[in-house]
Amino acid sequence: MRIITWNVNGIRAVYKKNLIPFVQRASADILCLQETKAHQEQVETELKTLGYPYCYWSSAVKKGYSGVATFCSQEPHSVQTGISYPDYESEGRFVITEYPKFILYNIYFPNGGSGDVRHQFKQGFLKRLLEHLKLQLSQGRQIIMVGDYNIAHRDVDVYDPIRLAKISGFLPEEREWMDQLHALGFIDTYRHFNSTEKEKYSWWSYKELARPSNRGWRIDYISVTKGLEKYLKSADMWDRVEGSDHCPVVLDLDF
């Protein structure tokens, strides 16, 4: 089984670039997109399903903002678009799909960089998500959590850890949250297979024209719980795929 997550920074924008050829070439069993910036009824017919038999969108009330979508070849047992906090559902931040061996969380985490209000919103989001995940784990659930976390975890995950240490996305409290996530038993699948890899990132600032010089951040992840570790086959970041300021992150599992 192949799972791919990609923050497309506007599904209609990337559609005009390379989305359909990418989808056809990637052969994902489950494709998770973030920052779709659209409602399903707004997009071209081809974009509504991307050729998948099952697709689930969660869009923000605010047009042209946020949004996630999950496209899958197998019908899930259940689908949810939130964790019982209306503020997050109104921003289109979750699609949660349940399968026989796991629950898949497709999440677009908030960006706290615009000021204190959004920073506090992000901190509340992280706290409530961790509480929710603890409850799911206490019930014996196995979880795959994919998406744009908007957090770089380790020094190796940013191009300049000293300068960026006071920037949202690499703040001490955000990095500590990632430590807490791993303490629950979640595995960073990319690092599981690439523990010493350096200068591998998933996001580069458009504003800073950062991609040609590879001044990037690794903020997009596929994390899995310990019970799924035995199924892990390979993980990668396809950093040569363009069309967005993020690149796709890939996980192959063998069930």
C-alpha atoms as one frame of an Amber mdcrd trajectory, in Angstrom:
protein
   0.000   0.000   0.000   1.306   3.442  -0.913   0.236   6.570   0.973   1.226
  10.012  -0.292   0.677  13.340   1.415   1.206  16.691  -0.303   0.441  20.273
   0.613  -0.465  21.541  -2.854  -0.888  25.215  -1.886  -4.056  25.471  -3.959
  -5.434  22.445  -5.789  -6.625  24.566  -8.711  -3.199  26.164  -9.054  -1.299
  22.867  -9.069  -3.882  21.405 -11.465  -2.666  23.914 -14.045   0.886  22.720
 -13.539   1.403  18.995 -13.003  -1.214  17.483 -10.678  -2.892  14.987 -13.031
   0.354  13.579 -14.486   1.717  13.362 -10.953  -1.321  11.447  -9.675  -1.133
   9.009 -12.581   2.583   8.467 -12.108   2.562   8.238  -8.310   0.137   5.280
  -8.062  -0.942   6.060  -4.505  -3.568   3.849  -2.885  -4.382   6.798  -0.630
  -3.573  10.370  -1.641  -3.902  13.088   0.998  -3.779  16.738  -0.010  -3.622
  19.791   2.219  -4.215  23.495   1.617  -6.611  22.729  -1.215  -8.049  26.267
  -0.943 -11.285  25.174  -2.612 -14.652  23.546  -2.131 -15.299  20.412  -4.158
 -18.155  22.040  -6.042 -15.829  24.869  -7.153 -13.308  22.745  -9.036 -13.136
  21.174 -12.475 -14.782  17.758 -12.878 -11.434  15.999 -13.167 -10.312  17.533
  -9.876 -13.323  16.404  -7.858 -12.108  12.801  -7.631  -8.690  12.730  -9.365
  -9.777   9.400 -10.807 -10.296   7.727  -7.423 -13.510   5.848  -6.607 -13.696
   7.409  -3.136 -12.881  10.979  -2.146 -13.585  13.089   0.916 -13.136  16.839
   1.166 -13.127  19.128   4.186 -13.133  22.782   3.171 -12.899  25.979   5.170
 -15.906  28.240   5.536 -13.640  31.035   4.325 -13.232  30.701   0.557  -9.743
  30.177  -0.810  -8.326  29.136   2.568  -6.967  25.953   4.119  -8.817  22.682
   3.312  -7.853  19.012   3.028  -8.953  16.156   0.798  -8.369  12.394   0.879
  -8.608  10.252  -2.254  -8.590   6.477  -1.860  -8.954   3.294  -3.863 -10.600
   1.392  -0.995 -13.784   2.569   0.703 -13.163   3.403   4.379 -15.390   2.069
   7.139 -16.077   5.595   8.368 -15.202   9.224   7.622 -14.989  12.230   9.945
 -13.944  15.824   9.343 -12.923  16.827  12.848 -12.143  15.948  16.461 -15.204
  17.626  18.026 -13.889  21.198  17.946 -15.978  23.338  15.569 -13.217  25.946
  15.087 -11.063  23.334  13.388 -13.861  21.945  11.248 -14.744  25.449  10.047
 -11.153  25.814   8.831 -11.160  22.477   6.974  -8.247  20.905   8.840  -9.177
  17.206   9.102 -10.306  14.253   7.066 -10.195  11.076   9.164 -10.784   7.765
   7.375 -10.945   4.372   9.070  -9.632   1.175   7.464  -9.336  -2.402   8.751
  -5.800  -2.021  10.113  -5.590   1.686  10.930  -7.222   5.085  11.138  -5.751
   7.667   8.765  -5.625  11.296   9.877  -5.109  13.762   7.028  -4.387  17.054
   8.799  -3.418  20.580   7.867  -1.985  22.006  11.093  -2.417  25.741  11.712
   0.368  28.183  10.921   1.143  30.382  13.901   3.386  32.845  12.118   1.010
  35.743  11.578   0.946  36.913  15.197   0.078  36.006  18.772  -3.584  35.219
  18.088  -2.765  32.513  15.559   0.172  31.304  17.642  -2.184  30.695  20.564
  -4.718  29.094  18.233  -2.008  26.691  17.053  -0.950  25.873  20.625  -4.555
  25.043  21.519  -4.839  22.901  18.426  -1.698  20.951  19.332  -2.849  20.407
  22.911  -6.301  19.168  21.913  -4.962  16.962  19.142  -2.531  15.277  21.521
  -5.339  14.649  24.013  -7.465  13.190  21.232  -4.655  10.906  20.066  -4.033
   9.687  23.624  -7.690   8.710  23.886  -7.580   6.848  20.563  -4.452   4.969
  21.608  -6.024   4.040  24.951  -8.772   2.337  22.954  -6.215   0.239  21.062
  -6.353   2.153  17.783  -3.488   2.094  15.291  -3.015   5.466  13.628  -1.350
   6.910  10.560  -1.154  10.702  10.785  -0.143  12.530   7.631   0.000  16.128
   6.558   1.598  19.509   6.880   2.378  19.724  10.601   3.842  23.236  10.239
   6.579  22.136  12.679  10.193  21.215  12.048  11.375  18.882  14.784  15.167
  18.644  14.895  18.049  20.926  13.948  18.663  18.733  10.934  15.134  19.479
   9.711  15.813  23.147   8.919  18.508  24.834   6.866  19.548  27.273   9.643
  18.554  26.038  13.110  20.201  28.894  15.015  18.558  31.725  13.089  15.172
  29.988  12.879  14.921  29.058  16.574  12.675  32.072  17.260  10.478  31.593
  14.201   7.013  29.991  14.307   7.282  26.391  13.210  10.602  25.858  14.985
   9.852  27.289  18.414  10.869  25.306  21.522   7.259  24.599  22.540   6.452
  23.273  19.064   9.493  21.022  18.998   8.564  19.806  22.491   5.127  18.890
  21.163   6.815  16.651  18.583   8.785  15.021  21.418   5.504  14.355  23.213
   4.013  12.866  20.047   6.917  10.452  19.744   6.702   9.645  23.448   3.185
   8.370  22.767   4.753   5.849  20.416   4.463   7.606  17.066   7.220   6.942
  14.554   8.489   9.551  12.096   8.564   7.212   9.104  10.995   9.263   7.036
  13.550   9.292   9.854  12.859   5.608  10.505  14.474   4.843   7.152  16.709
   7.920   6.809  18.014   8.591  10.301  21.138  10.534   9.275  19.981  12.163
   6.043  20.740  15.884   5.916  19.543  18.756   3.759  16.291  16.960   2.916
  13.296  19.238   3.233   9.625  19.334   2.284   8.953  23.091   2.164  10.768
  26.095   0.733   9.546  29.675   1.057   8.233  31.188  -2.171   8.755  34.638
  -0.681  12.454  33.998  -0.079  12.987  32.140  -3.375  14.443  29.424  -1.166
  14.109  26.303  -3.305  17.003  26.774  -5.768  19.444  27.108  -2.861  17.644
  24.398  -0.816  16.979  26.664   2.174  14.153  24.474   3.350  12.221  23.077
   6.287  10.966  19.520   6.846   7.439  20.162   8.121   5.423  17.493   6.254
   5.243  14.055   7.838   3.773  10.597   7.818   3.762   9.311  11.397   2.552
   5.869  12.471   1.954   4.142  15.786   4.224   1.340  16.995   1.785  -1.399
  16.067   2.254  -0.531  12.386   6.052  -0.545  12.464   6.252  -4.137  11.230
   4.420  -3.161   8.041   6.743  -0.313   7.067   8.526  -0.927   3.779  10.019
   2.413   2.681   9.587   6.164   3.096  10.742   9.096   1.025  10.297  12.762
   0.206   9.980  13.482  -3.495  11.751  16.818  -3.366  12.183  17.046  -7.124
   8.419  17.210  -7.658   7.440  20.825  -8.207   4.098  22.604  -8.534   3.841
  23.708  -4.899   6.132  25.220  -2.276   5.915  21.791  -0.587   6.926  18.408
  -1.986   5.101  15.064  -1.640   5.970  12.711   1.218   5.587   8.983   0.538
   5.159   5.849   2.643   4.998   2.274   1.344   3.605  -0.425   3.614   3.368
  -4.185   3.135   0.246  -5.662   4.691
